[in-house]
């Protein structure tokens, strides 16, 4: 870790090209799949966050389903 920090500070490490992401976005738009890919990436990120939260709270999927069911009943009332 320290070696990587030294190299970055000394300028021996190339900085990431700021335009790389925009070119990829342009490619996805040309293929007509930009929105689909964005939606899938968002769903995956949310699922990972939910899984991490469940592990932290030591909840199972069944526990989570019960919590969601109770919350939706509360909103309906």
C-alpha positions as CSV (number, residue, x, y, z in Angstrom):
1,X,0.0,0.0,0.0
2,X,2.7,2.4,0.9
3,X,4.6,1.7,-2.3
4,X,1.5,2.4,-4.4
5,X,1.0,5.7,-2.5
6,X,4.6,6.7,-3.1
7,X,4.4,5.9,-6.8
8,X,1.2,7.9,-7.1
9,X,2.6,10.9,-5.4
10,X,5.8,10.8,-7.4
11,X,3.9,10.8,-10.7
12,X,5.0,7.3,-11.8
13,X,1.4,6.1,-12.0
14,X,-0.7,7.2,-14.9
15,X,-3.9,9.0,-14.0
16,X,-7.2,7.5,-15.2
17,X,-8.4,8.9,-18.5
18,X,-11.5,11.1,-17.7
19,X,-13.0,10.4,-21.1
20,X,-13.0,6.6,-20.9
21,X,-16.4,6.3,-19.2
22,X,-18.1,8.7,-21.6
23,X,-16.9,6.7,-24.6
24,X,-18.3,3.5,-23.1
25,X,-21.6,5.3,-22.4
26,X,-21.6,6.5,-26.0
27,X,-21.0,2.9,-27.2
28,X,-23.9,1.6,-25.1
29,X,-26.2,4.4,-26.5
30,X,-25.2,3.5,-30.1
31,X,-26.1,-0.1,-29.4
32,X,-29.4,1.0,-27.9
33,X,-28.7,-0.7,-24.5
34,X,-27.6,2.2,-22.3
35,X,-30.8,2.3,-20.2
36,X,-30.9,-1.4,-19.9
37,X,-27.3,-1.7,-18.7
38,X,-27.8,1.3,-16.3
39,X,-30.9,-0.3,-14.8
40,X,-29.2,-3.7,-14.4
41,X,-26.1,-2.1,-12.7
42,X,-28.4,-0.1,-10.3
43,X,-30.3,-3.3,-9.4
44,X,-27.1,-5.2,-8.7
45,X,-25.7,-2.4,-6.6
46,X,-28.9,-2.1,-4.5
47,X,-29.0,-5.9,-4.1
48,X,-25.4,-5.9,-2.8
49,X,-26.2,-3.1,-0.4
50,X,-29.2,-4.9,0.9
51,X,-27.3,-8.1,1.3
52,X,-24.6,-6.3,3.3
53,X,-27.2,-4.6,5.5
54,X,-28.9,-7.9,6.1
55,X,-25.6,-9.5,7.1
56,X,-24.7,-6.6,9.4
57,X,-28.1,-6.9,11.1
58,X,-28.0,-10.7,11.0
59,X,-31.3,-11.0,9.2
60,X,-32.4,-13.8,6.9
61,X,-34.4,-13.4,3.8
62,X,-37.4,-14.6,5.7
63,X,-36.9,-12.0,8.4
64,X,-36.5,-9.3,5.8
65,X,-39.8,-10.5,4.1
66,X,-41.6,-10.2,7.4
67,X,-40.2,-6.7,8.0
68,X,-41.4,-5.6,4.5
69,X,-44.8,-7.1,5.0
70,X,-45.2,-5.4,8.4
71,X,-44.1,-2.1,6.9
72,X,-46.5,-2.3,4.0
73,X,-49.4,-3.1,6.3
74,X,-48.5,0.0,8.4
75,X,-48.5,2.2,5.3
76,X,-51.9,0.9,4.2
77,X,-53.4,1.7,7.5
